[in-house]
Amino acid sequence: MESVTGRLAGMLRRVGGRALSRGARCLVPLLAILLTPSLAAAAGLTDSDYRYLKAEFGLTRDSFTLSNVSADDAAKLHQLINAAKAKAGPRRRDLDVADYLFDVEMRTCQAWELAHSTHPCPQVSDERLKPGWEIAEQNCIACHLTGTTAAPSFFKLAQSGTIDEARLAAALKSGHQMSPIILAPQQLQDLARYINSLR
């Protein structure tokens, strides 16, 4: 298989119609490095990173956070996901990524809201889910947006089975770190609909 450097040299020769000058020969390796996909991807999120974020947190490339993530945050997420300790302790990695994702989510929302002063952060696009998201944002996201050592993320809750109003009401009334949280029946229904949408 021809190397990237060899392909670039061949293309430059064809374009110029003659052998490469000494200066152009020096540029070929640099262009090869810049254009090699695996090296470029290392600076941000890779396909493997996106698969992990989807499986663990339910985030896709087009989710609000990942579609608006800065280059610095993408690089840090990539580093956390692929850190050497991740191989020895996946749970530690998940918690580190969850903590950083929460921070990214909050900063991304703040930046969006500053730029769009009349609208709240658009975490959900489906109008039917917005009331549930608003309840979650007011009461729950500190622990359940990406999860903590003591609280599963909403995504993980949704994976565990259908969440109904009775189950939510019971969890919020007692046996919950933030208990009691009292929500009206319609609020419980809206919150359950939002959580279940994450499956």
N, CA, C and O of each residue as an XYZ file, in Angstrom:
796
protein
N       0.848     -1.182      0.000
C       0.000      0.000      0.000
C       0.892      1.245      0.000
O       1.802      1.353      0.822
N       0.641      2.166     -0.900
C       1.461      3.353     -1.033
C       1.255      4.273      0.164
O       0.125      4.466      0.614
N       2.331      4.834      0.676
C       2.242      5.729      1.828
C       1.610      7.050      1.424
O       1.569      7.398      0.243
N       1.109      7.794      2.431
C       0.554      9.118      2.172
C       1.631     10.017      1.573
O       1.369     10.776      0.640
N       2.847      9.924      2.117
C       3.955     10.735      1.618
C       4.214     10.442      0.148
O       4.399     11.363     -0.648
N       4.227      9.154     -0.219
C       4.448      8.768     -1.608
C       3.359      9.274     -2.526
O       3.643      9.744     -3.628
N       2.110      9.183     -2.085
C       0.992      9.678     -2.900
C       1.092     11.181     -3.117
O       0.875     11.671     -4.225
N       1.427     11.923     -2.037
C       1.555     13.375     -2.165
C       2.702     13.751     -3.099
O       2.568     14.656     -3.922
N       3.817     13.058     -2.969
C       4.961     13.340     -3.844
C       4.574     13.109     -5.289
O       4.911     13.913     -6.159
N       3.865     12.011     -5.558
C       3.428     11.710     -6.918
C       2.491     12.773     -7.467
O       2.610     13.178     -8.623
N       1.565     13.221     -6.640
C       0.624     14.259     -7.074
C       1.367     15.552     -7.389
O       1.097     16.194     -8.404
N       2.301     15.934     -6.524
C       3.046     17.169     -6.759
C       3.897     17.070     -8.019
O       4.032     18.049     -8.754
N       4.474     15.894     -8.275
C       5.268     15.698     -9.491
C       4.387     15.871    -10.728
O       4.773     16.539    -11.688
N       3.196     15.259    -10.695
C       2.286     15.350    -11.842
C       1.850     16.791    -12.085
O       1.778     17.244    -13.227
N       1.559     17.505    -10.996
C       1.117     18.890    -11.134
C       2.239     19.755    -11.709
O       2.004     20.573    -12.598
N       3.444     19.574    -11.204
C       4.572     20.396    -11.640
C       5.177     19.943    -12.953
O       5.846     20.728    -13.625
N       4.955     18.695    -13.332
C       5.499     18.173    -14.582
C       6.991     17.889    -14.516
O       7.572     17.497    -15.528
N       7.630     18.070    -13.376
C       9.052     17.774    -13.242
C       9.341     17.315    -11.824
O       8.451     17.325    -10.974
N      10.549     16.922    -11.568
C      10.939     16.443    -10.237
C      10.747     17.547     -9.208
O      10.832     18.736     -9.518
N      10.491     17.133     -8.000
C      10.289     18.097     -6.919
C      11.577     18.822     -6.586
O      12.660     18.238     -6.573
N      11.431     20.110     -6.316
C      12.587     20.859     -5.829
C      12.885     20.418     -4.410
O      12.075     19.749     -3.769
N      14.060     20.800     -3.927
C      14.451     20.422     -2.567
C      13.437     20.957     -1.558
O      13.057     20.241     -0.631
N      12.991     22.211     -1.725
C      12.019     22.814     -0.806
C      10.694     22.058     -0.808
O      10.103     21.823      0.246
N      10.234     21.681     -2.000
C       8.967     20.959     -2.085
C       9.089     19.582     -1.445
O       8.153     19.106     -0.802
N      10.267     18.928     -1.626
C      10.460     17.611     -1.002
C      10.358     17.716      0.512
O       9.888     16.783      1.163
N      10.788     18.829      1.081
C      10.698     19.022      2.535
C       9.251     19.208      2.986
O       8.901     18.856      4.112
N       8.414     19.757      2.118
C       7.020     19.989      2.482
C       6.183     18.719      2.455
O       5.183     18.625      3.167
N       6.574     17.746      1.650
C       5.774     16.530      1.501
C       5.540     15.826      2.830
O       4.392     15.503      3.134
N       6.591     15.567      3.657
C       6.332     14.897      4.936
C       5.409     15.715      5.856
O       4.576     15.161      6.573
N       5.578     17.046      5.817
C       4.714     17.903      6.644
C       3.261     17.794      6.196
O       2.361     17.658      7.025
N       3.030     17.853      4.879
C       1.665     17.702      4.370
C       1.095     16.332      4.715
O      -0.092     16.217      5.021
N       1.916     15.307      4.671
C       1.460     13.955      5.005
C       0.975     13.897      6.443
O      -0.052     13.283      6.732
N       1.709     14.534      7.345
C       1.311     14.537      8.760
C      -0.003     15.282      8.938
O      -0.902     14.822      9.642
N      -0.103     16.443      8.290
C      -1.305     17.261      8.451
C      -2.543     16.606      7.863
O      -3.652     16.803      8.360
N      -2.354     15.828      6.806
C      -3.499     15.248      6.122
C      -3.815     13.818      6.540
O      -4.799     13.255      6.061
N      -3.029     13.219      7.401
C      -3.287     11.859      7.833
C      -4.468     11.855      8.785
O      -4.379     12.477      9.843
N      -5.574     11.185      8.467
C      -6.782     11.244      9.274
C      -6.582     10.830     10.724
O      -7.134     11.468     11.620
N      -5.812      9.784     10.980
C      -5.687      9.315     12.355
C      -5.008     10.353     13.230
O      -5.353     10.481     14.405
N      -4.052     11.097     12.689
C      -3.387     12.126     13.480
C      -4.301     13.323     13.681
O      -4.330     13.911     14.762
N      -5.043     13.685     12.651
C      -5.960     14.811     12.798
C      -7.046     14.488     13.806
O      -7.432     15.347     14.598
N      -7.547     13.251     13.786
C      -8.631     12.863     14.691
C      -8.172     12.820     16.140
O      -8.976     13.002     17.053
N      -6.869     12.577     16.357
C      -6.366     12.470     17.727
C      -6.557     13.760     18.497
O      -6.598     13.742     19.727
N      -6.677     14.890     17.793
C      -6.849     16.171     18.464
C      -8.261     16.345     19.008
O      -8.472     17.180     19.887
N      -9.230     15.588     18.516
C     -10.609     15.717     18.954
C     -11.215     14.364     19.239
O     -10.521     13.440     19.663
N     -12.499     14.244     19.009
C     -13.204     12.994     19.277
C     -13.133     12.066     18.064
O     -13.333     12.493     16.927
N     -12.849     10.805     18.325
C     -12.755      9.804     17.265
C     -14.070      9.022     17.178
O     -14.952      9.181     18.022
N     -14.189      8.184     16.159
C     -15.373      7.329     16.039
C     -15.525      6.447     17.276
O     -16.637      6.235     17.760
N     -14.414      5.937     17.780
C     -14.440      5.110     18.990
C     -14.957      5.905     20.195
O     -15.724      5.386     21.006
N     -14.528      7.174     20.304
C     -15.007      8.032     21.394
C     -16.517      8.230     21.288
O     -17.232      8.153     22.288
N     -16.997      8.486     20.068
C     -18.439      8.689     19.876
C     -19.231      7.423     20.226
O     -20.322      7.507     20.791
N     -18.680      6.254     19.891
C     -19.366      5.004     20.245
C     -19.460      4.863     21.769
O     -20.499      4.473     22.302
N     -18.375      5.184     22.453
C     -18.373      5.125     23.921
C     -19.390      6.108     24.504
O     -20.162      5.739     25.389
N     -19.400      7.349     24.023
C     -20.318      8.364     24.549
C     -21.771      7.992     24.292
O     -22.642      8.301     25.105
N     -22.039      7.336     23.181
C     -23.398      6.872     22.878
C     -23.787      5.736     23.825
O     -24.884      5.743     24.384
N     -22.903      4.769     24.005
C     -23.212      3.608     24.845
C     -23.337      3.973     26.319
O     -24.209      3.454     27.016
N     -22.479      4.856     26.792
C     -22.442      5.168     28.226
C     -23.377      6.311     28.624
O     -23.950      6.291     29.713
N     -23.534      7.307     27.747
C     -24.295      8.503     28.110
C     -25.450      8.822     27.162
O     -26.207      9.763     27.397
N     -25.582      8.043     26.100
C     -26.674      8.285     25.159
C     -26.454      9.497     24.272
O     -27.396      9.976     23.641
N     -25.225     10.004     24.209
C     -24.926     11.193     23.413
C     -24.499     10.797     22.008
O     -23.657      9.918     21.826
N     -25.083     11.448     21.029
C     -24.708     11.211     19.634
C     -23.981     12.436     19.102
O     -23.961     13.489     19.739
N     -23.390     12.283     17.932
C     -22.659     13.397     17.321
C     -23.525     14.643     17.196
O     -23.028     15.760     17.340
N     -24.817     14.460     16.929
C     -25.684     15.615     16.720
C     -26.427     16.061     17.982
O     -27.300     16.925     17.909
N     -26.086     15.475     19.142
C     -26.688     15.958     20.387
C     -26.197     17.386     20.628
O     -25.136     17.774     20.138
N     -26.963     18.153     21.374
C     -26.620     19.568     21.583
C     -25.186     19.733     22.064
O     -24.436     20.538     21.512
N     -24.802     18.989     23.075
C     -23.473     19.160     23.661
C     -22.370     18.815     22.682
O     -21.444     19.605     22.498
N     -22.446     17.657     22.051
C     -21.354     17.227     21.177
C     -21.310     17.999     19.862
O     -20.242     18.144     19.267
N     -22.445     18.490     19.408
C     -22.410     19.267     18.164
C     -21.917     20.690     18.413
O     -21.584     21.398     17.463
N     -21.866     21.118     19.672
C     -21.394     22.464     20.006
C     -20.121     22.459     20.841
O     -19.698     23.511     21.322
N     -19.505     21.299     21.022
C     -18.332     21.196     21.891
C     -17.141     21.933     21.270
O     -16.930     21.884     20.058
N     -16.368     22.614     22.119
C     -15.185     23.328     21.620
C     -14.077     22.324     21.307
O     -14.110     21.181     21.761
N     -13.101     22.771     20.528
C     -11.964     21.903     20.187
C     -11.196     21.495     21.447
O     -10.757     20.351     21.565
N     -11.035     22.427     22.385
C     -10.320     22.111     23.635
C     -11.073     21.066     24.452
O     -10.470     20.134     24.983
N     -12.398     21.224     24.551
C     -13.191     20.263     25.315
C     -13.207     18.900     24.631
O     -13.159     17.867     25.299
N     -13.276     18.895     23.304
C     -13.239     17.626     22.568
C     -11.912     16.913     22.821
O     -11.883     15.699     23.019
N     -10.823     17.668     22.815
C      -9.502     17.068     23.064
C      -9.422     16.515     24.487
O      -8.876     15.432     24.697
N      -9.954     17.241     25.459
C      -9.929     16.777     26.850
C     -10.803     15.532     27.016
O     -10.407     14.590     27.703
N     -11.980     15.518     26.397
C     -12.837     14.329     26.458
C     -12.134     13.127     25.852
O     -12.172     12.031     26.411
N     -11.496     13.331     24.718
C     -10.747     12.239     24.069
C      -9.678     11.708     25.023
O      -9.499     10.498     25.163
N      -8.982     12.618     25.665
C      -7.927     12.221     26.609
C      -8.509     11.425     27.774
O      -7.950     10.398     28.157
N      -9.622     11.885     28.342
C     -10.236     11.180     29.473
C     -10.744      9.800     29.073
O     -10.578      8.829     29.810
N     -11.359      9.725     27.909
C     -11.910      8.449     27.443
C     -10.796      7.435     27.200
O     -10.970      6.241     27.440
N      -9.667      7.913     26.728
C      -8.584      7.014     26.322
C      -7.398      7.004     27.269
O      -6.343      6.470     26.927
N      -7.548      7.581     28.449
C      -6.444      7.620     29.407
C      -6.016      6.207     29.780
O      -6.826      5.280     29.757
N      -4.741      6.046     30.125
C      -4.204      4.732     30.481
C      -4.980      4.120     31.635
O      -5.182      2.906     31.671
N      -5.421      4.953     32.586
C      -6.159      4.408     33.724
C      -7.518      3.843     33.298
O      -8.117      3.046     34.020
N      -7.999      4.261     32.122
C      -9.273      3.731     31.642
C      -9.193      2.223     31.449
O     -10.170      1.504     31.661
N      -8.023      1.759     31.047
C      -7.857      0.320     30.842
C      -7.894     -0.436     32.173
O      -8.395     -1.558     32.249
N      -7.352      0.201     33.223
C      -7.302     -0.457     34.527
C      -8.582     -0.266     35.332
O      -8.933     -1.111     36.155
N      -9.273      0.832     35.100
C     -10.468      1.106     35.890
C     -11.562      1.786     35.095
O     -11.687      3.009     35.156
N     -12.368      1.023     34.341
C     -13.404      1.640     33.510
C     -14.405      2.477     34.316
O     -14.898      3.494     33.829
N     -14.701      2.049     35.543
C     -15.655      2.820     36.349
C     -15.099      4.197     36.676
O     -15.822      5.192     36.640
N     -13.802      4.250     36.997
C     -13.157      5.547     37.280
C     -13.209      6.424     36.036
O     -13.496      7.618     36.119
N     -12.927      5.815     34.867
C     -12.992      6.563     33.618
C     -14.391      7.111     33.394
O     -14.546      8.281     33.044
N     -15.421      6.278     33.592
C     -16.799      6.718     33.379
C     -17.136      7.911     34.259
O     -17.787      8.854     33.809
N     -16.694      7.873     35.515
C     -16.977      8.971     36.439
C     -16.218     10.235     36.034
O     -16.766     11.335     36.097
N     -14.963     10.082     35.619
C     -14.183     11.242     35.173
C     -14.820     11.878     33.945
O     -14.941     13.100     33.862
N     -15.226     11.045     32.997
C     -15.866     11.557     31.781
C     -17.202     12.206     32.142
O     -17.535     13.269     31.616
N     -17.970     11.576     33.034
C     -19.268     12.135     33.448
C     -19.090     13.513     34.075
O     -19.839     14.439     33.764
N     -18.109     13.651     34.951
C     -17.856     14.949     35.589
C     -17.498     16.007     34.551
O     -18.001     17.130     34.591
N     -16.624     15.631     33.622
C     -16.206     16.612     32.624
C     -17.352     16.928     31.666
O     -17.529     18.082     31.275
N     -18.128     15.921     31.287
C     -19.282     16.157     30.411
C     -20.280     17.110     31.051
O     -20.842     17.974     30.379
N     -20.500     16.950     32.358
C     -21.418     17.844     33.061
C     -20.912     19.279     32.951
O     -21.682     20.194     32.659
N     -19.626     19.469     33.185
C     -19.023     20.796     33.088
C     -19.154     21.347     31.669
O     -19.512     22.509     31.480
N     -18.865     20.513     30.679
C     -18.985     20.919     29.278
C     -20.429     21.306     28.965
O     -20.686     22.325     28.323
N     -21.361     20.482     29.426
C     -22.782     20.737     29.181
C     -23.193     22.097     29.741
O     -23.867     22.872     29.062
N     -22.792     22.383     30.966
C     -23.162     23.644     31.603
C     -22.531     24.836     30.877
O     -23.207     25.832     30.622
N     -21.250     24.741     30.546
C     -20.582     25.837     29.853
C     -21.133     26.037     28.451
O     -21.278     27.170     27.991
N     -21.441     24.935     27.769
C     -21.998     25.021     26.420
C     -23.360     25.700     26.461
O     -23.671     26.540     25.616
N     -24.167     25.331     27.449
C     -25.491     25.959     27.603
C     -25.358     27.440     27.940
O     -26.073     28.271     27.380
N     -24.452     27.771     28.847
C     -24.255     29.179     29.209
C     -23.862     30.002     27.996
O     -24.408     31.081     27.769
N     -22.921     29.499     27.220
C     -22.465     30.222     26.032
C     -23.612     30.392     25.043
O     -23.778     31.460     24.454
N     -24.406     29.329     24.862
C     -25.524     29.405     23.923
C     -26.542     30.429     24.402
O     -27.036     31.234     23.612
N     -26.860     30.401     25.703
C     -27.855     31.322     26.242
C     -27.381     32.770     26.179
O     -28.192     33.673     25.973
N     -26.082     33.006     26.352
C     -25.562     34.372     26.210
C     -25.709     34.864     24.778
O     -26.020     36.032     24.543
N     -25.485     33.969     23.826
C     -25.598     34.338     22.416
C     -27.051     34.447     21.948
O     -27.339     35.135     20.968
N     -27.956     33.776     22.641
C     -29.387     33.764     22.280
C     -30.196     34.172     23.506
O     -30.935     33.362     24.065
N     -30.058     35.402     23.913
C     -30.560     35.849     25.216
C     -32.052     35.634     25.452
O     -32.496     35.627     26.600
N     -32.811     35.463     24.415
C     -34.252     35.305     24.632
C     -34.690     33.853     24.720
O     -35.863     33.584     24.980
N     -33.780     32.912     24.510
C     -34.169     31.496     24.495
C     -33.315     30.667     25.460
O     -32.111     30.894     25.574
N     -33.937     29.708     26.154
C     -33.133     28.811     27.002
C     -32.359     27.804     26.149
O     -32.651     27.606     24.969
N     -31.387     27.190     26.764
C     -30.543     26.203     26.097
C     -31.410     25.105     25.470
O     -32.217     24.496     26.172
N     -31.264     24.840     24.178
C     -32.149     23.891     23.480
C     -31.720     22.440     23.633
O     -31.288     21.817     22.663
N     -31.833     21.906     24.822
C     -31.426     20.526     25.058
C     -32.302     19.532     24.317
O     -31.839     18.462     23.923
N     -33.541     19.877     24.130
C     -34.446     18.987     23.399
C     -35.127     19.784     22.297
O     -35.454     20.957     22.481
N     -35.337     19.153     21.166
C     -35.999     19.837     20.057
C     -37.470     19.450     19.947
O     -38.260     20.174     19.341
N     -37.838     18.314     20.530
C     -39.221     17.843     20.485
C     -40.040     18.627     21.512
O     -39.777     18.557     22.712
N     -41.027     19.368     21.030
C     -41.861     20.208     21.904
C     -42.530     19.405     23.016
O     -42.743     19.927     24.110
N     -42.862     18.148     22.750
C     -43.527     17.320     23.768
C     -42.609     17.021     24.947
O     -43.085     16.731     26.045
N     -41.293     17.090     24.730
C     -40.335     16.753     25.781
C     -39.850     17.964     26.570
O     -39.242     17.808     27.629
N     -40.108     19.152     26.074
C     -39.591     20.365     26.724
C     -40.094     20.546     28.154
O     -39.296     20.907     29.018
N     -41.383     20.314     28.453
C     -41.804     20.471     29.854
C     -41.039     19.538     30.802
O     -40.674     19.944     31.906
N     -40.797     18.305     30.383
C     -40.048     17.365     31.213
C     -38.605     17.780     31.378
O     -38.039     17.654     32.464
N     -37.993     18.285     30.288
C     -36.615     18.765     30.381
C     -36.522     19.947     31.343
O     -35.575     20.033     32.125
N     -37.497     20.860     31.293
C     -37.479     22.027     32.184
C     -37.577     21.597     33.653
O     -36.908     22.172     34.512
N     -38.392     20.604     33.938
C     -38.493     20.079     35.316
C     -37.160     19.448     35.716
O     -36.666     19.667     36.822
N     -36.591     18.669     34.809
C     -35.301     18.029     35.083
C     -34.229     19.079     35.333
O     -33.414     18.940     36.245
N     -34.232     20.135     34.515
C     -33.221     21.180     34.651
C     -33.340     21.887     36.001
O     -32.327     22.238     36.606
N     -34.553     22.096     36.469
C     -34.762     22.793     37.746
C     -34.453     21.925     38.952
O     -33.994     22.436     39.974
N     -34.693     20.620     38.859
C     -34.626     19.764     40.036
C     -33.576     18.651     40.025
O     -33.174     18.180     41.089
N     -33.126     18.226     38.846
C     -32.458     16.926     38.775
C     -31.084     16.877     38.126
O     -30.303     15.970     38.410
N     -30.774     17.834     37.260
C     -29.598     17.624     36.412
C     -28.267     17.630     37.157
O     -27.289     17.065     36.668
N     -28.214     18.254     38.326
C     -26.944     18.266     39.057
C     -26.435     16.844     39.296
O     -25.228     16.603     39.293
N     -27.351     15.914     39.500
C     -26.952     14.515     39.738
C     -27.236     13.606     38.549
O     -26.455     12.695     38.271
N     -28.334     13.836     37.848
C     -28.804     12.857     36.865
C     -28.518     13.195     35.405
O     -28.851     12.405     34.521
N     -27.903     14.358     35.127
C     -27.612     14.671     33.726
C     -26.602     13.673     33.168
O     -26.839     13.047     32.135
N     -25.478     13.532     33.862
C     -24.470     12.561     33.417
C     -24.218     11.476     34.454
O     -23.481     10.527     34.189
N     -24.825     11.607     35.639
C     -24.679     10.608     36.689
C     -23.550     10.942     37.648
O     -22.632     11.692     37.313
N     -23.630     10.373     38.847
C     -22.605     10.531     39.876
C     -22.348      9.163     40.496
O     -22.921      8.163     40.065
N     -21.482      9.122     41.514
C     -21.243      7.845     42.190
C     -22.505      7.359     42.879
O     -22.684      6.154     43.057
N     -23.391      8.281     43.273
C     -24.593      7.897     44.018
C     -25.863      7.912     43.179
O     -26.891      7.390     43.611
N     -25.812      8.497     41.997
C     -27.036      8.653     41.199
C     -26.776      8.288     39.741
O     -25.818      8.776     39.141
N     -27.621      7.434     39.168
C     -27.457      7.108     37.743
C     -27.905      8.275     36.867
O     -28.725      9.096     37.275
N     -27.359      8.332     35.674
C     -27.809      9.354     34.720
C     -29.231      9.017     34.271
O     -29.679      7.877     34.399
N     -29.929     10.013     33.747
C     -31.261      9.748     33.195
C     -31.175      8.709     32.086
O     -32.075      7.882     31.938
N     -30.098      8.744     31.305
C     -29.918      7.765     30.235
C     -29.884      6.353     30.812
O     -30.537      5.452     30.285
N     -29.119      6.152     31.899
C     -29.037      4.827     32.528
C     -30.378      4.428     33.138
O     -30.769      3.262     33.074
N     -31.084      5.395     33.730
C     -32.418      5.095     34.266
C     -33.350      4.621     33.149
O     -34.094      3.654     33.314
N     -33.299      5.306     32.032
C     -34.159      4.933     30.904
C     -33.818      3.539     30.391
O     -34.709      2.800     29.971
N     -32.535      3.169     30.419
C     -32.112      1.846     29.962
C     -32.611      0.739     30.887
O     -32.740     -0.413     30.472
N     -32.891      1.096     32.151
C     -33.296      0.080     33.132
C     -34.769     -0.323     33.004
O     -35.213     -1.242     33.692
N     -35.520      0.339     32.151
C     -36.925      0.002     31.969
C     -37.778      1.258     31.963
O     -37.308      2.348     32.290
N     -39.018      1.093     31.592
C     -39.920      2.233     31.506
C     -40.093      2.891     32.867
O     -40.321      2.225     33.877
N     -39.978      4.212     32.867
C     -40.174      5.005     34.075
C     -41.592      5.556     34.015
O     -41.936      6.292     33.091
N     -42.418      5.200     35.002
C     -43.770      5.757     35.024
C     -43.912      6.726     36.200
O     -43.018      6.842     37.039
N     -45.056      7.421     36.243
C     -45.271      8.447     37.260
C     -45.225      7.872     38.673
O     -44.695      8.510     39.583
N     -45.775      6.673     38.863
C     -45.804      6.063     40.199
C     -44.386      5.748     40.679
O     -44.036      6.001     41.832
N     -43.589      5.198     39.784
C     -42.198      4.876     40.140
C     -41.415      6.141     40.474
O     -40.644      6.162     41.433
N     -41.614      7.199     39.680
C     -40.943      8.468     39.948
C     -41.391      9.064     41.281
O     -40.565      9.502     42.082
N     -42.697      9.078     41.510
C     -43.234      9.655     42.745
C     -42.669      8.930     43.964
O     -42.291      9.572     44.944
N     -42.610      7.616     43.914
C     -42.085      6.832     45.033
C     -40.606      7.132     45.262
O     -40.166      7.274     46.403
N     -39.845      7.226     44.181
C     -38.412      7.504     44.307
C     -38.168      8.898     44.870
O     -37.249      9.100     45.665
N     -38.980      9.845     44.463
C     -38.791     11.221     44.925
C     -39.283     11.439     46.350
O     -38.815     12.338     47.050
N     -40.236     10.602     46.772
C     -40.804     10.760     48.115
C     -39.848     10.267     49.192
O     -39.686     10.906     50.232
N     -39.221      9.132     48.936
C     -38.293      8.580     49.934
C     -37.265      7.716     49.229
O     -37.479      7.269     48.102
N     -36.158      7.488     49.898
C     -35.121      6.638     49.321
C     -34.312      7.338     48.253
O     -33.561      6.699     47.516
N     -34.461      8.632     48.168
C     -33.767      9.431     47.178
C     -32.930     10.447     47.938
O     -33.394     11.034     48.916
N     -31.708     10.654     47.493
C     -30.788     11.538     48.206
C     -31.371     12.938     48.407
O     -31.093     13.588     49.415
N     -32.165     13.394     47.463
C     -32.740     14.737     47.547
C     -34.169     14.724     48.089
O     -34.850     15.748     48.033
N     -34.630     13.614     48.601
C     -36.012     13.491     49.093
C     -36.248     14.453     50.241
O     -35.323     14.802     50.974
N     -37.493     14.879     50.390
C     -38.575     14.663     49.418
C     -38.620     15.771     48.369
O     -38.409     16.944     48.676
N     -38.892     15.385     47.148
C     -39.189     16.334     46.072
C     -40.635     16.055     45.676
O     -40.987     14.937     45.300
N     -41.449     17.070     45.764
C     -42.880     16.908     45.459
C     -43.164     17.526     44.098
O     -42.920     18.713     43.879
N     -43.674     16.718     43.197
C     -44.075     17.198     41.879
C     -45.550     16.896     41.663
O     -46.059     15.878     42.132
N     -46.226     17.776     40.957
C     -47.637     17.575     40.608
C     -47.734     16.409     39.629
O     -46.759     16.084     38.950
N     -48.917     15.773     39.553
C     -49.085     14.637     38.630
C     -48.658     14.949     37.191
O     -48.018     14.116     36.549
N     -48.999     16.129     36.677
C     -48.608     16.486     35.307
C     -47.090     16.624     35.190
O     -46.511     16.247     34.171
N     -46.450     17.158     36.218
C     -44.991     17.275     36.210
C     -44.327     15.902     36.208
O     -43.336     15.685     35.510
N     -44.875     14.981     36.988
C     -44.349     13.614     37.003
C     -44.478     12.973     35.627
O     -43.563     12.299     35.153
N     -45.624     13.192     34.996
C     -45.857     12.630     33.664
C     -44.870     13.228     32.652
O     -44.313     12.510     31.822
N     -44.662     14.544     32.729
C     -43.743     15.211     31.806
C     -42.307     14.735     32.022
O     -41.581     14.481     31.062
N     -41.904     14.616     33.287
C     -40.553     14.166     33.589
C     -40.341     12.724     33.129
O     -39.294     12.387     32.577
N     -41.342     11.880     33.362
C     -41.244     10.483     32.920
C     -41.132     10.405     31.397
O     -40.347      9.616     30.872
N     -41.914     11.219     30.689
C     -41.855     11.215     29.230
C     -40.446     11.611     28.755
O     -39.904     11.001     27.834
N     -39.865     12.628     29.386
C     -38.521     13.056     28.993
C     -37.494     11.939     29.258
O     -36.691     11.622     28.380
N     -37.516     11.349     30.445
C     -36.549     10.295     30.771
C     -36.689      9.122     29.820
O     -35.693      8.602     29.318
N     -37.932      8.700     29.570
C     -38.160      7.555     28.687
C     -37.721      7.833     27.246
O     -37.424      6.901     26.499
N     -37.678      9.118     26.852
C     -37.245      9.450     25.479
C     -35.764      9.168     25.272
O     -35.297      9.123     24.134
N     -35.024      8.978     26.351
C     -33.571      8.774     26.255
C     -33.188      7.332     25.965
O     -32.006      7.021     25.816
N     -34.194      6.435     25.882
C     -33.890      5.028     25.593
C     -33.447      4.822     24.172
O     -33.155      3.695     23.774
